[in-house]
Amino acid sequence: MKTFGIILKRNTKLFFKDKGLFFTSLITPLILLVLYATFLSNVYRDSLQMSFPQGVTIPDNLLEGCVAGQLMSSLLAVSCVTVSFCSNMLMVQDKISGARKDFLITPVKRHTLAVGYYLSTTISTLIICVVALTATLIYVSAVGWYLSFTDVLLLLLDVFILVAFGTALSSVINFFLSSQGQISAVGSIVSSCYGFVCGAYMPLSTFSEGLRNTVMFLPGTYGTSLIRNHALSGVFAEMESHLPEQAITAIKDSIDCNIYFFGEKVEMGTAYLVVCVSVALLIGVYILLNLLSAKKDK
């Protein structure tokens, strides 16, 4: 346990000691918030207004609160995974520098080293994503606040679960990487593509039926829906006094608060189950890869 604590402390300190990597990971969600608020907000606003029944309007602050909730959920859904890949680069950098081989010469066990990488990445990513969550909450409060204390706690839970998922996914993928070029390539692919395939940038309702059914096999889709539901729970409760239930349901469908697996609505409990099981499976694969690697070396 003492050895594990030393490994965990060492990995976490190295991440925060690398000022370039740390500030890049920290600033990226904040930059995305500015970009989302500047460019995506108009798209979300126009899309929402088109969803309203003809002749029906809602107060501007309620509309802005809905847009802000979408922006917040999109940012957090993407950041929890993409920042995990950035934070988990140490695992590959230790291969490049030879530090991993040095560790394996010592009595440090492979599973201790593997778990140390996973937990240190989780801690680092969680800190950054909580900062991002705080920034988005400040933005929402300035635009239109409809969140309850319970909603904020559920958002924290969603962030934690998605960070665990992102760290597990990055651990499995980064296990196969062994050069700086591969790190950059994977980071670029994940940063540019993940937001689209998880429904953060574009609602799944805008996809073709085939593509929509395909991305429903991806756990990130369910994570995005969870965050979106909790970010907009208060907004929809307030909308009930302005819009009929059918209109609210149509809006939820259009922005992926309601998601459907081959036509069947996915309940929030099921979405949590999918993400949590995916985390457990990915961690299992990560452990198995380390065990197989140990046997191969022997």
N, C-alpha and C positions, 0 to 999 in steps of 0.2 A: 504493500500500500504506500509506503514511503517513496519507493522508486516511482510509482505511478504519479504521486503528487509532484515529484520533481520534474517528470516529463511533462505533465500538464502545465505546470508553472513556466517551464522553459518555452514550450510552444506558444503559450499565450503572450508571454513577454516579448518573444521574437516578433510576433505579428504587430504589436503596438510599438515596438522599437523601430520597425521599418516605417519611417514617417511617410514615405511615398506611397507604400501599399495601404497604410492605415488611412491617410487622408483621402486617397482615391476612393477607397471603399466607403468612407464617411460622406464625402462630398457628392458622390454619384447619385444617391437617392434625393439629396437636396436639389441638385441640378435638375433631376427628372421631375421633381415637384414643380419647379419653375416652368419647365418646358410643357408639362401636362396642363398646368393652369393657363399657360399662354396659348397653346395650340389645341389641345384636346377639349378644353372646356366648351368652346363654341360648337364643336361637333356633338358633344354630349347634350348640350342645351337644345340645339336644333332637333336632335333625335327625340328628346323627351317631349318637346312641344308638338312634334308630329304624332306622338302617341296619344295625346289628349283628344277626347271627343270634340267634334266640331262645336265651336261656340263656348267651350268650357276653358276657363283660365284658373290659375292658382296664384297666390301671392308670390312676388318676385323673390322674397327671402326663402320661401319654401322651395322654389325652383332652383335657386343657387345652392341651397343646402343639399338637394338631391345631386346636383352636378358635383359638388365638393365631395360627397360621399363616394361617388363613382371614381373620382380622381384618386382619393385616398386608398380605396380598395385596389385599384389598378397598380398604384405605386408599391404598396406593401406586398401584393401578390408576386410582383416581379422581383422586388429587392430581396425578399427573404431567400430566394433561390440564387439569383445572380451574385449577391454578396457572399453567399456560402462558397461559391466557386472561387471567388477572389481570396477569401480567408483561408481556404484549404490549399492554397498554392505551396505552403510550407512543406507539405508532404512530398511534393514533387521536387522542390528545391533541395530538400535533404538528400534525395537520390542524386541530383546533379552535383552537389558539393561533396558527396561521399559521407555526409554525416550519418545517414541511415546505416551504412556498412559499419561505421565506427560503433554505433549503438549495438548492432547485432553481434559484434565481437565480445561485447561485455555480457554480463549475466542478464541483461534486460530481455525479457521475453517478447516475442513478436506480438502477442495479443495485447500486452501492456502498451507497447509502442503504438499499435493500431488504435486502441481505445483512447490513448492520449491525444492522437491527432484528431479523432472524431470529437471528443469533448471540448478540446481547446478551440476547434473551429466553431462549434456550437456556441460557446461562450462569446467569442469575438463577434460572430455574426449577430447574435442576439443583442449585444450591446449596441451595435450599429443600427439594427432594425428598430430597437426601442427608441433610439434617437430620431430615426425617420418617422416613427409613429407619433412621437411628441411633436415634431415639426408639422405633420399633417393635421394633428388635432388643433394646433394653433391656427393653421390655415382655415380649418372648418369653423372654428369659433369666430373668426373674423368675417366669414362669409354667411354662415347660417347654421347655428348649432341646434341639433335635435337629438343628440346622443344622451342616453341615460348612463348612470354609473355602471350598470350591468353591461351595457353595450361596450363600454370601454374595457371592462374586464374580459369580455368575450373576444374583443379584438386582440388583447394581449395574449390570450390563449391561442387564437388563430396564428398569431405571429410566431409563437413558440413552436407550434406543431409544424408550420411551414418551414421554419428554420431547421427543425429536426429532419424534415423531408429533404430540404435542399442540401444539408450537410451529408446525409446518407447518400443521396444521388451523386454529389460531387466526389465523395470518398470512393464510390465504386468506379466512376469514370477516371478520376485522377490516379487510381491505382495502376492504370495501364500507361500513364504518361511518364516520360523520362527525359524530356528536354524543354528548354525555355520556349522554343518555337511551338511545341505541342500545347503548352500552357496557354500561349497567346491565341492559338487557333481555336481551342476549345472555349476559352473565355469569350472570344468574339462571336462564335456561333451561338452560345447560350444567351449572351446579352442581346443579340439581334433577333433571335427566333423565339425564345421562351415566352415573351409577352404575347405573341400572336397565338401560339398553340395552346396556351392556358386560358385564353379568352379575356386577357387583361386589356389589350389594346382595342380589339374589335370584338363586340358581343358575338357569341356563338350563333345567335339568331340570324346574323348576316352571312353565315357560312352556308354552303350547299349542304343538302341533307347527308350526303355521303361523308363529307369532311367533318360535319358536326358529329355524326355517329362515331367517327374514327377518334376524334380528340376526346370523346367521352370515356375512352379507355385510359386516358392519361390522368394520373392523380392530381396534377397541378390544376386541372380544370375544376375539380371539386374544392380545392383550397381557395381558389379565386372566388367561387360562389359563396363559400362560408364567410369570407371577409366582407364581400359585398352585402350579404344579408345583414350582418351586424353593423356595418357602416351606415346602412340605410333604414334600419328598423324603425328609428324614431321618425324619419321622414315619411315613411309609408303610414305610420300611425296617425300623423298629422294630416296626411292626404285624405284620410277616410271622411273628413268633414267637408271636403271640396270635390271629390270625385267618386263616382259609383264604383262598387267592388269590381265589376268587370273591367273597368278602365285601369284600376290599380293592378289587377292580375296581368293585363296586357303589358303594362309597363315593366312589371317584374320579369315577365317572359322576355321582353326586348333587351333587358340589361343583365340577364343571366342570374337574377336572384332566384328565379325558377329555372332549373335545368332538367333536361329530359334524356333518359337513356333509352333509345329506340322507342320514343313516344311515351315512356312511363316517367312520371315525375319523380325526381330523386329528393327524398326528405333529408333534412339537415343531419339527422342522426346517421343516416346511411353515408352521407358525405364525410362526416367525421370518421366513420368506420373505414372507408376506402383509403383516406389519407393515412390514418394510423397503421392500418395493415400494410400499406405500401412502405412506410417508414421501417416497420419491423422486418419486412422482406428484404429491403435494401441493406439494412444493417446485417441481416443474416448472410446475404451474398458477400458483403464486405468482409465479414469474419471468415467465411468459407474461402475467399480468395487468399487471405493471409495464411490460412492453414495449409492450403494447397501449395502456396509459395514456399512455406517452410519445408514441406515434404520434398518438393522439387530440389531445394538447395541441399538437403541431406543426401 
